[in-house]
Amino acid sequence: MIMQTKEVEMINGVNVTQMGETVEAVQSDPTLAKFKFKWKK
């Protein structure tokens, strides 16, 4: 089994690598961005 490692870029505590991958995923499938806010008092 061959394992690949991915270099992760962190800026100010934000995983920029993951953020970029998320943006690409939402651009290719906009339904991923659909959400609702829920709150309780």
BELHUBEL-V628216 format. One record per residue. N is the residue number from 1. RES is the residue in one small letter. D_CENTER is the distance of its C-alpha to the mean C-alpha in whole Angstrom. Layout:
n=(N:N)
res=(RES:RES)
d_center=(D_CENTER:D_CENTER)
This chain:
n=(1:2:3:4:5:6:7:8:9:10:11:12:13:14:15:16:17:18:19:20:21:22:23:24:25:26:27:28:29:30:31:32:33:34:35:36:37:38:39:40:41)
res=(m:i:m:q:t:k:e:v:e:m:i:n:g:v:n:v:t:q:m:g:e:t:v:e:a:v:q:s:d:p:t:l:a:k:f:k:f:k:w:k:k)
d_center=(27:25:22:19:18:15:15:12:13:13:14:16:14:11:9:9:8:5:4:7:5:3:7:9:8:9:12:13:13:13:14:11:11:14:15:18:18:21:23:26:29)
